[in-house]
Amino acid sequence: MKSVAEVAHGPMLVGFTLNACLYGIMITQVYMYFTSSNKDKTWMKCFVLFLLVADTVNTVFDFLYLYKSLIVNFGDGAFLAKADWLFATDPALTGIIASLVQLFYAWRVRVLTRSWLFLGLVFICAISGGVAAIVTAFEVGRIPNFVDFRHFKAVVIIWLAAESVGDLLITSILVWYLISRRKHKTGFKSSDLMIDRIIRLTVQTGLITSLVATLDLIFFLYDPAGTHLIFNFPLCKLYTNSLMSSLNARSGWRFFSQSRDVTAMDSDGFAIEFCSPPIAASDMGFGQTSTSRLMKPLDVFHSRAISRPEIFVHVESHQVRDADTSTTRTHGTQMPVTQNAVPETQVGKQASLRTDGGISMVVDGRI
């Protein structure tokens, strides 16, 4: 027969290992976010910092609980059979983080689709999951025995099901919107490729969190052991990393747009611009100076002629003949003007002139 530590704390240890690895990735992504040349609003930067602090608190509390259980109270079966307040913080913080990330995506859905219905559906799932997670934390404090956790499984079902459904809704809506725009090709191969990349990133980040939440719920319902904790402990880190990967991906898209003459995408409003290269990030809708652009949907495109075209003058031939000495009167005086003879020549070269007006012209003829 398996011991209490093996049944409950074994999966916790595996889950915490995944949690710690994802936390390291989260720190790296936050560092990349603040060191990149982004000009996000202050509230967005504060939001990222809050998620980092919440992730840090979650990792520290999980570590303290496992250290207290496996080191301080090693071999104490009575202690290992119960949860304490440190363990109860895990569902609460996971629910809060997941709810905040889903609300951010709900706002993005509203900006893109301009649909209050889609916003309402995602909002209901996000709030329901967050509230149910907090209630689960209170239930853990009220019923600390691991074997009795199934007495409040209804709350856990609402929590994990709401998170999973919310992730599926967000992913489905964004993919549907992008595909509907993808059908109307922009005419630029690189621009269409950019939209395909956005679709792939949306599917990857959305399905991972939805899949892990679903597996957590399935194992909680059908496995009497603590196997579901393998998926529950790293769940909050998956949410924050999915958000940060979406934010940091803008740097790659911006570089792609500058090197390939195309596109930039803003993380806040998911707006896309098609521009000629190279232009500054502030001109592509990134930053506080372009707030109005952040609220534009995907089907609004901005094209700018950055490089001015040239005028090409093709001279087929020219002739210069001998001229007699003539005089030109200027202010009452006479000045001789002499033009030397130049042999007739044939020119077949192409001359290039740049104008300030940016007007393209080709001149072919005899001068």
C-alpha positions as CSV (number, residue, x, y, z in Angstrom):
1,M,0.0,0.0,0.0
2,K,1.3,3.4,-0.9
3,S,2.1,5.9,1.8
4,V,0.4,9.3,2.2
5,A,3.5,11.1,1.0
6,E,3.7,9.0,-2.1
7,V,0.0,9.4,-2.9
8,A,-0.3,13.2,-2.3
9,H,3.1,14.8,-2.0
10,G,4.7,12.8,-4.8
11,P,2.5,14.4,-7.5
12,M,3.0,17.8,-5.7
13,L,6.7,17.5,-6.0
14,V,6.5,16.7,-9.7
15,G,4.1,19.6,-10.2
16,F,6.3,22.0,-8.2
17,T,9.3,21.1,-10.3
18,L,7.3,22.0,-13.4
19,N,6.1,25.2,-11.6
20,A,9.7,26.2,-10.8
21,C,10.9,25.6,-14.4
22,L,8.1,27.7,-15.8
23,Y,8.8,30.4,-13.2
24,G,12.3,30.7,-14.5
25,I,10.9,31.1,-18.0
26,M,8.5,33.7,-16.7
27,I,11.4,35.7,-15.2
28,T,13.2,35.6,-18.5
29,Q,10.2,36.7,-20.4
30,V,9.5,39.6,-18.1
31,Y,13.2,40.7,-18.4
32,M,12.8,40.6,-22.2
33,Y,9.6,42.6,-22.0
34,F,11.1,45.4,-20.0
35,T,14.4,45.5,-21.9
36,S,12.8,45.6,-25.3
37,S,12.0,48.8,-27.0
38,N,8.3,48.6,-26.2
39,K,6.3,51.7,-25.2
40,D,3.3,50.1,-23.6
41,K,1.2,52.2,-21.2
42,T,2.0,52.3,-17.5
43,W,-1.0,50.2,-16.6
44,M,0.2,47.4,-18.9
45,K,3.6,47.4,-17.3
46,C,2.0,47.4,-13.8
47,F,-0.2,44.5,-14.9
48,V,2.9,42.5,-15.9
49,L,4.7,43.3,-12.7
50,F,1.6,42.2,-10.7
51,L,1.6,38.8,-12.5
52,L,5.3,38.4,-11.7
53,V,4.7,39.1,-8.0
54,A,1.8,36.7,-7.9
55,D,3.8,34.0,-9.6
56,T,6.7,34.6,-7.2
57,V,4.4,34.3,-4.1
58,N,2.8,31.1,-5.5
59,T,6.2,29.5,-6.1
60,V,7.5,30.5,-2.6
61,F,4.4,29.2,-0.8
62,D,4.4,25.9,-2.7
63,F,8.1,25.5,-1.8
64,L,7.5,26.3,1.9
65,Y,4.6,23.8,2.1
66,L,6.7,21.0,0.5
67,Y,9.7,21.8,2.7
68,K,7.5,21.8,5.8
69,S,5.9,18.5,4.8
70,L,8.8,16.5,3.5
71,I,11.7,17.9,5.6
72,V,10.4,19.4,8.8
73,N,7.7,16.8,9.3
74,F,9.3,13.9,7.6
75,G,7.6,10.6,8.4
76,D,4.7,12.3,10.3
77,G,1.7,10.6,8.6
78,A,-0.8,12.7,10.5
79,F,0.7,15.9,9.3
80,L,1.1,14.7,5.7
81,A,-2.6,13.7,5.5
82,K,-3.7,17.3,5.9
83,A,-3.4,20.5,4.1
84,D,-2.6,23.8,5.7
85,W,-3.0,27.5,4.7
86,L,0.2,27.4,2.6
87,F,-1.4,24.7,0.4
88,A,-4.7,26.6,0.3
89,T,-3.0,29.6,-1.3
90,D,-2.3,27.6,-4.5
91,P,-5.8,27.3,-5.8
92,A,-6.5,30.9,-4.8
93,L,-3.5,32.4,-6.6
94,T,-4.0,30.1,-9.6
95,G,-7.6,31.2,-10.0
96,I,-6.7,34.9,-9.6
97,I,-3.9,34.8,-12.2
98,A,-6.0,32.8,-14.7
99,S,-8.9,35.1,-14.2
100,L,-6.8,38.2,-14.9
101,V,-5.1,36.7,-18.0
102,Q,-8.5,35.7,-19.4
103,L,-9.9,39.2,-18.7
104,F,-7.0,40.7,-20.7
105,Y,-7.8,38.4,-23.6
106,A,-11.5,39.3,-23.2
107,W,-10.6,42.9,-23.7
108,R,-8.6,41.9,-26.8
109,V,-11.6,40.0,-28.1
110,R,-13.8,43.1,-27.6
111,V,-11.3,45.3,-29.5
112,L,-11.0,42.9,-32.4
113,T,-14.6,41.8,-32.9
114,R,-16.3,44.8,-31.3
115,S,-18.8,42.2,-30.0
116,W,-20.2,42.6,-26.5
117,L,-21.6,39.1,-26.7
118,F,-18.1,37.5,-27.0
119,L,-16.8,39.8,-24.3
120,G,-19.6,38.8,-22.0
121,L,-19.0,35.1,-22.5
122,V,-15.3,35.3,-21.8
123,F,-16.0,37.6,-18.9
124,I,-18.4,35.2,-17.3
125,C,-16.0,32.3,-17.6
126,A,-13.1,34.3,-16.2
127,I,-15.0,35.7,-13.2
128,S,-16.6,32.3,-12.5
129,G,-13.3,30.5,-12.5
130,G,-11.6,33.1,-10.3
131,V,-14.4,33.2,-7.7
132,A,-14.7,29.3,-7.6
133,A,-10.9,29.1,-7.1
134,I,-11.1,31.4,-4.1
135,V,-14.0,29.4,-2.7
136,T,-11.9,26.3,-3.2
137,A,-9.2,27.8,-1.1
138,F,-11.6,28.5,1.7
139,E,-13.0,24.9,1.5
140,V,-9.4,23.5,1.8
141,G,-9.0,25.5,5.0
142,R,-12.4,24.2,6.3
143,I,-11.9,20.6,5.3
144,P,-8.1,20.1,5.4
145,N,-8.0,16.3,5.0
146,F,-6.9,15.2,1.5
147,V,-9.3,12.3,1.5
148,D,-12.3,14.6,2.1
149,F,-11.6,17.0,-0.7
150,R,-14.3,15.3,-2.8
151,H,-16.9,16.8,-0.5
152,F,-16.5,20.2,-2.3
153,K,-15.8,18.8,-5.8
154,A,-18.6,20.9,-7.2
155,V,-16.7,24.0,-6.6
156,V,-13.5,22.5,-8.1
157,I,-15.5,21.5,-11.2
158,I,-16.8,25.0,-11.7
159,W,-13.3,26.4,-11.2
160,L,-11.5,24.2,-13.7
161,A,-14.3,23.9,-16.2
162,A,-14.8,27.7,-16.3
163,E,-11.1,28.1,-17.0
164,S,-11.0,25.5,-19.7
165,V,-14.1,26.7,-21.4
166,G,-12.9,30.3,-21.2
167,D,-9.6,29.4,-22.9
168,L,-11.4,27.5,-25.6
169,L,-13.7,30.5,-26.2
170,I,-10.8,32.9,-26.4
171,T,-8.8,30.7,-28.8
172,S,-11.9,29.9,-31.0
173,I,-13.0,33.5,-31.3
174,L,-9.5,34.9,-32.1
175,V,-8.8,32.1,-34.6
176,W,-12.2,32.5,-36.3
177,Y,-11.6,36.3,-36.6
178,L,-8.1,35.9,-38.0
179,I,-9.1,33.2,-40.4
180,S,-12.0,35.3,-41.7
181,R,-9.6,38.1,-42.4
182,R,-7.1,35.7,-43.9
183,K,-9.6,34.7,-46.5
184,H,-9.4,38.2,-47.9
185,K,-5.8,38.2,-48.8
186,T,-3.9,41.4,-48.5
187,G,-2.0,40.9,-51.7
188,F,1.3,40.8,-49.8
189,K,2.8,37.4,-49.3
190,S,4.7,38.4,-46.2
191,S,1.5,40.0,-44.7
192,D,-0.4,36.8,-45.2
193,L,2.4,34.8,-43.7
194,M,2.3,37.1,-40.7
195,I,-1.4,36.4,-40.1
196,D,-0.7,32.7,-40.3
197,R,2.0,33.1,-37.6
198,I,-0.4,35.0,-35.3
199,I,-3.0,32.2,-35.8
200,R,-0.5,29.5,-34.8
201,L,0.6,31.4,-31.7
202,T,-3.0,32.0,-30.7
203,V,-3.8,28.3,-31.0
204,Q,-0.6,27.1,-29.2
205,T,-0.9,29.4,-26.2
206,G,-4.7,29.0,-25.8
207,L,-4.9,25.2,-26.2
208,I,-2.1,24.5,-23.7
209,T,-3.8,26.1,-20.8
210,S,-7.2,24.6,-21.8
211,L,-5.7,21.2,-22.1
212,V,-3.9,21.3,-18.7
213,A,-7.0,22.6,-16.9
214,T,-9.1,19.8,-18.5
215,L,-6.6,17.1,-17.5
216,D,-6.5,18.6,-14.0
217,L,-10.3,18.3,-13.8
218,I,-10.4,14.7,-15.2
219,F,-7.8,13.3,-12.8
220,F,-9.4,15.1,-9.9
221,L,-12.7,13.4,-10.6
222,Y,-11.6,9.9,-11.6
223,D,-8.3,9.4,-9.8
224,P,-8.6,9.1,-6.0
225,A,-4.9,9.9,-5.6
226,G,-3.3,13.3,-5.9
227,T,-2.3,12.8,-9.6
228,H,-4.2,15.9,-10.6
229,L,-1.7,18.1,-8.6
230,I,0.9,17.4,-11.3
231,F,-1.3,19.6,-13.6
232,N,-2.6,21.9,-10.9
233,F,0.7,23.2,-9.5
234,P,2.1,24.6,-12.8
235,L,-1.2,25.8,-14.2
236,C,-0.8,29.5,-13.1
237,K,2.6,29.6,-14.7
238,L,1.2,28.4,-18.0
239,Y,-1.2,31.3,-18.0
240,T,1.4,34.0,-17.3
241,N,3.8,32.5,-19.8
242,S,1.2,32.4,-22.5
243,L,0.5,36.1,-21.9
244,M,4.1,37.1,-21.9
245,S,4.9,35.1,-25.0
246,S,2.1,37.0,-26.7
247,L,3.5,40.3,-25.6
248,N,7.1,39.5,-26.4
249,A,6.3,38.1,-29.8
250,R,5.7,41.7,-30.9
251,S,9.5,42.3,-31.1
252,G,9.9,39.4,-33.5
253,W,7.0,40.6,-35.6
254,R,8.4,44.1,-35.6
255,F,11.8,42.9,-36.8
256,F,10.1,40.7,-39.4
257,S,8.1,43.7,-40.6
258,Q,11.2,46.0,-40.9
259,S,13.2,43.4,-42.8
260,R,10.4,42.1,-45.0
261,D,8.5,45.4,-45.8
262,V,5.4,44.3,-44.1
263,T,3.6,44.1,-40.9
264,A,3.5,44.9,-37.3
265,M,1.0,43.7,-34.7
266,D,0.1,45.4,-31.5
267,S,-0.4,43.2,-28.5
268,D,-2.9,45.4,-26.8
269,G,-5.4,45.9,-29.6
270,F,-4.2,43.2,-31.9
271,A,-4.1,45.8,-34.7
272,I,-2.1,45.1,-37.7
273,E,-0.5,47.6,-40.0
274,F,1.1,47.1,-43.4
275,C,3.9,49.5,-43.9
276,S,6.9,50.0,-46.1
277,P,10.3,49.6,-44.5
278,P,11.9,50.7,-42.4
279,I,9.8,52.7,-39.9
280,A,10.1,53.3,-36.2
281,A,8.1,51.3,-33.7
282,S,6.1,54.5,-32.7
283,D,4.9,54.7,-36.3
284,M,3.5,51.2,-36.2
285,G,1.0,51.6,-33.5
286,F,3.2,50.8,-30.5
287,G,3.3,53.2,-27.7
288,Q,1.5,55.9,-25.9
289,T,1.7,58.3,-28.8
290,S,-0.5,56.0,-30.9
291,T,-3.3,55.2,-28.5
292,S,-6.0,55.7,-31.1
293,R,-4.4,53.0,-33.3
294,L,-4.5,50.4,-30.5
295,M,-8.3,50.4,-30.7
296,K,-8.4,49.7,-34.5
297,P,-9.5,46.2,-35.7
298,L,-7.5,43.9,-37.8
299,D,-9.1,45.0,-41.1
300,V,-7.7,48.5,-40.8
301,F,-4.5,48.8,-42.8
302,H,-2.2,51.7,-43.0
303,S,0.1,52.0,-46.1
304,R,2.8,54.6,-46.3
305,A,5.1,55.4,-49.1
306,I,8.4,55.6,-47.2
307,S,10.9,55.5,-50.0
308,R,10.4,58.0,-52.8
309,P,10.5,56.7,-56.4
310,E,13.0,57.9,-58.9
311,I,12.5,59.5,-62.3
312,F,14.2,57.6,-65.1
313,V,15.1,59.5,-68.2
314,H,16.1,57.3,-71.1
315,V,18.0,59.3,-73.7
316,E,18.0,57.6,-77.1
317,S,20.2,60.1,-78.9
318,H,21.2,63.7,-79.0
319,Q,22.9,65.9,-81.6
320,V,25.0,69.0,-81.2
321,R,25.9,71.1,-84.3
322,D,28.2,74.0,-85.0
323,A,26.7,77.4,-84.2
324,D,27.7,80.9,-85.5
325,T,29.1,83.5,-83.1
326,S,26.2,85.6,-81.9
327,T,25.7,88.4,-79.5
328,T,23.4,88.8,-76.6
329,R,22.3,92.2,-75.3
330,T,22.3,92.5,-71.5
331,H,21.6,95.8,-69.8
332,G,22.7,97.8,-72.8
333,T,26.0,96.0,-73.5
334,Q,26.9,93.3,-76.0
335,M,28.6,90.1,-75.0
336,P,29.9,87.5,-77.5
337,V,28.7,84.0,-76.9
338,T,30.7,81.3,-78.6
339,Q,29.8,77.6,-78.7
340,N,32.4,75.2,-79.8
341,A,31.6,72.5,-82.2
342,V,31.0,69.1,-80.7
343,P,30.8,66.0,-82.8
344,E,27.6,64.2,-83.2
345,T,27.3,61.4,-80.7
346,Q,24.9,58.6,-79.9
347,V,24.0,58.0,-76.3
348,G,22.2,54.9,-75.1
349,K,22.5,55.3,-71.4
350,Q,19.8,55.6,-68.7
351,A,19.8,58.7,-66.4
352,S,18.3,58.6,-62.9
353,L,17.0,61.6,-61.1
354,R,15.3,61.8,-57.7
355,T,12.5,64.3,-57.1
356,D,11.2,65.7,-53.9
357,G,7.6,65.2,-54.9
358,G,7.7,61.4,-54.8
359,I,6.2,61.2,-58.3
360,S,7.3,58.3,-60.5
361,M,7.9,59.2,-64.2
362,V,9.6,57.5,-67.1
363,V,10.7,59.7,-70.1
364,D,11.6,58.1,-73.4
365,G,12.3,60.2,-76.4
366,R,14.7,62.4,-78.3
367,I,16.3,65.4,-76.8
